[in-house]
């Protein structure tokens, strides 16, 4: 009996010992202090892999998303083509929306267009965000890049940038039946509806630009510069990076109030 009692007493003593607050490995992880050079390397890798960068000032924290080259959709592009992969962008947009440390999203655009459904998916995600969003067109935002440019709550374009507006088209085999043209028409309507819903351009104006035959040599459509894009109501304002960042800070302050 004494042996049994002592055994139970030993167990009781073991139970009374407080658990360790942090395992030794966790303390080591917490105490890791990265140098400025290491932090810069990590930041550069993030830009290379995902096209994003997060900057924090005394006022707000901004997540910057870069959409450059061609929008890659269901088919992988060649390694020689600069591309923006929508499967990389969508999770990042979810993080921006859910992360309380991020106050707003800045989208920098210099894209030739690309996959229609992938581009619209990204544009719909951006337009549906509750946090302040500002887009800035640099160089150009062509084809499906137009919906991406207007998807933010506020849009800017530098005066020298251009935007190509043309009807939807498809690469590869197209079967010459009425159903194929019906499909094209419905897809074009999805794009047109999104642009008019997220900007101030009139549908008739947009369609006229889209079907212009005297502007492009081997295609139909129109190329407009930054000033013209603002004049017709497609983009909100002409401006630079500092203008876009200032607008984003202002919107973030309003939301916090």
Secondary structure, DSSP 8 states (H G I E B T S, - for coil): -HHHHHHHHHHHHHHHS---SS-HHHHHHHT----HHHHHHHHHHHHHHHSEEEEE-SS-EEEEEEEEEEEE-SS---TTS-EEEHHHHHHHHHHHHH-TT--EEEEEEEEEEE-HHHHHHHHHHHHT-SSEEEEEEEEEE-TTHHHHHHSSSEEEE-TT-EEEE------S----SHHHHHHHHHHHHHHHHHHHHSSS--HHHHHHHHT-SSS-SSSSSEEEEHHHHHHTTSSSEE--HHHHHHHHHHHHHHHH-
